[in-house]
Amino acid sequence: MPKIKVPKHSPSIDMTPMVDLAFLLVTFFMLAAIPRETDPVDVTTPSSISEKIIPENNLTVTIDKGGRVFLNLSHSDARTEMLQNMASKYKVGLTEEQTKKFTIMTSFGCSMKELPQYLDLTSEERKRFNTIGIPTDSLKNELKDWIYYGNIAALNTGQTKFLEAEMKGDKPNANDFKPKFILKVDGKAAYIFAQQVIDIFRDLNLNNLNFITSAEKAPK
């Protein structure tokens, strides 16, 4: 009796649900993501062959070629705490919307008196904002206060994240959650501007200061 040959068919998979899921995820992340604002200052740093990576938990002070000082603190919770302390000390009133804007900004550079107006501007308008940057003179050294309160806020945030990591069963290194301090100086800036900032860190006994440079190939 002859055998009946069953025609072979390639298995087919319906990809429609997977495609739908992919588009749903993309849509979710597009709606939930917070857009990153552009930095209000552009600097060209000197080059070096260092291979160190900038740590995530950091406080960065930037100096442009004209000597203006800008500051940035990672982690939105730490930025909020730092801002609240500064606003309280200098008696500057800020709205909830202005506070929210501050938490998602990159670096900023203005006096406390100018801050409310500065926060109301768009990221492009802040680039053109006429300011001398964060004051660093001896009579009104606002940068020193920003760094002081920024360090406290970053330590508090780091401690919280360290405890969260422990609760998850990890074995975190406490030093990884402490803030790192970074100085980024334009290559054309006068050294005296960098020296003023370095002296502020020394006065606050914050000596683990790192310097940002551009990448350079190591000599063969």
For each residue, the residues with C-beta under 8 A, 3 or more apart:
1:
2:
3:
4:
5:
6:
7:
8:
9:
10:
11:
12:
13:
14: 17
15: 18 19
16: 19 20
17: 14 20 21
18: 15 21 22
19: 15 16 22 23
20: 16 17 23 24
21: 17 18 24 25
22: 18 19 25 26
23: 19 20 26 27
24: 20 21 27 28
25: 21 22 28 29
26: 22 23 29 30
27: 23 24 30 31
28: 24 25 31 32
29: 25 26 32 33
30: 26 27 33
31: 27 28
32: 28 29
33: 29 30
34: 104
35:
36: 104 106
37: 104 105 106 123
38: 106 123 124 127
39: 42 106 107
40: 70 106 107 108 109 123 126 127 129
41: 62 64 68 70 107 109 127
42: 39 64
43: 62 63 64 65 184 185 186
44: 65 186 187 188 214
45: 184 185 186 187 212 213 214
46: 187 213 214
47: 213 214 215 216
48: 213 214 215 216
49: 215 216 217 218 219
50: 213
51:
52: 210
53:
54: 58 182 210 212
55: 58 180
56: 74
57: 74 75 154 157 158 176 177 178 179 180
58: 54 55 73 74 179 180 181 182
59: 71 72 73 74 147 150 151 154 179 180 181 182
60: 71 72 73 107 181 182 183 184 212
61: 69 70 71 143 147 181 182 183 184 197
62: 41 43 69 70 71 72 107 109 184 185
63: 43 67 68 69 70 183 184 185 186 189 193 194 197
64: 41 42 43 67 68 70 133 186 189
65: 43 44 186 187 188 189
66: 189
67: 63 64 133 189 190 193
68: 41 63 64 109 131 132 133
69: 61 62 63 109 133 134 136 143 193 197
70: 40 41 61 62 63 64 107 108 109 133 134
71: 59 60 61 62 107 108 109 134 143 146 147 150
72: 59 60 62 105 106 107 108
73: 58 59 60 78 79 82 150 153 154
74: 56 57 58 59 78 154
75: 57 78 79 154 157
76: 79 80 103 104
77: 80 81 153 157 160
78: 73 74 75 81 82 150 153 154 156 157
79: 73 75 76 82 83 102 103 153
80: 76 77 83 84 99 102 103 153
81: 77 78 84 85 149 152 153 156 157
82: 73 78 79 85 86 146 149 150 152 153
83: 79 80 86 87 94 99 102 103
84: 80 81 87 88 99
85: 81 82 88 89 149 152 153
86: 82 83 89 90 92 112 142 145 146 149
87: 83 84 90 91 92 93 94 112
88: 84 85 91
89: 85 86 145
90: 86 87 112 113 142
91: 87 88
92: 86 87 112 113 115 116
93: 87 116
94: 83 87 98 99 102 115 116 119
95: 98 99
96: 99 100
97: 100 101
98: 94 95 101 102 116 119 120
99: 80 83 84 94 95 96 102 103
100: 96 97 103 104
101: 97 98 104 105 119
102: 79 80 83 94 98 99 105 108 119
103: 76 79 80 83 99 100
104: 34 36 37 76 100 101
105: 37 72 101 102 108 119 123
106: 36 37 38 39 40 72
107: 39 40 41 60 62 70 71 72
108: 40 70 71 72 102 105 115 118 126
109: 40 41 62 68 69 70 71 131 133 134
110: 114 115 118 129 131 133 134
111: 114 115 131 132 134 135 140 142
112: 86 87 90 92 115 142
113: 90 92
114: 110 111 117 118 129 131
115: 92 94 108 110 111 112 118 119
116: 92 93 94 98 119 120
117: 114 120 121
118: 108 110 114 115 121 126 129 131
119: 94 98 101 102 105 115 116
120: 98 116 117
121: 117 118 125 126 129
122: 125 126
123: 37 38 40 105 126 127
124: 38 127 128
125: 121 122 128 129
126: 40 108 118 121 122 123 129
127: 38 40 41 123 124
128: 124 125
129: 40 110 114 118 121 125 126
130:
131: 68 109 110 111 114 118
132: 68 111 135
133: 64 67 68 69 70 109 110
134: 69 70 71 109 110 111 142 143 146
135: 111 132 140 141 142 143
136: 69 141 142 143 144 196 197 200
137: 140 141
138: 141
139:
140: 111 135 137
141: 135 136 137 138 144 145 200
142: 86 90 111 112 134 135 136 145 146
143: 61 69 71 134 135 136 146 147 197 200
144: 136 141 147 148 200 203 204
145: 86 89 141 142 148 149
146: 71 82 86 134 142 143 149 150
147: 59 61 71 143 144 150 151 181 200 201 204 206
148: 144 145 151 152 204
149: 81 82 85 86 145 146 152 153
150: 59 71 73 78 82 146 147 153 154 179
151: 59 147 148 154 155 179 181 204 206
152: 81 82 85 148 149 155 156
153: 73 77 78 79 80 81 82 85 149 150 156 157
154: 57 59 73 74 75 78 150 151 157 158 178 179
155: 151 152 158 159 178 179
156: 78 81 152 153 159 160
157: 57 75 77 78 81 153 154 160 161
158: 57 154 155 161 162 177 178 179
159: 155 156 162 163 177
160: 77 156 157 163 164
161: 157 158 164 165 177
162: 158 159 165 166 172 174 177
163: 159 160 166 167
164: 160 161 167 168
165: 161 162 168 170 172 177
166: 162 163 169 170 172
167: 163 164
168: 164 165
169: 166
170: 165 166
171:
172: 162 165 166 176 177
173: 176 177
174: 162 177 178
175: 178
176: 57 172 173
177: 57 158 159 161 162 165 172 173 174
178: 57 154 155 158 174 175
179: 57 58 59 150 151 154 155 158
180: 55 57 58 59 208 210
181: 58 59 60 61 147 151 201 206 208 209 210
182: 54 58 59 60 61 209 210 211 212
183: 60 61 63 194 197 198 209 210 211 212
184: 43 45 60 61 62 63 211 212
185: 43 45 62 63 189 193 194 211 212
186: 43 44 45 63 64 65 189
187: 44 45 46 65
188: 44 65
189: 63 64 65 66 67 185 186 193 194
190: 67 193
191: 194 195
192: 195 196
193: 63 67 69 185 189 190 196 197
194: 63 183 185 189 191 197 198
195: 191 192 198 199
196: 136 192 193 199 200
197: 61 63 69 136 143 183 193 194 200 201
198: 183 194 195 201 202 209
199: 195 196 202 203
200: 136 141 143 144 147 196 197 203 204
201: 147 181 197 198 204 206 207 209
202: 198 199 205 206 207
203: 144 199 200
204: 144 147 148 151 200 201
205: 202
206: 147 151 181 201 202 209
207: 201 202
208: 180 181
209: 181 182 183 198 201 206
210: 52 54 180 181 182 183
211: 182 183 184 185
212: 45 54 60 182 183 184 185
213: 45 46 47 48 50 216
214: 44 45 46 47 48
215: 47 48 49
216: 47 48 49 213
217: 49
218: 49
219: 49
220:
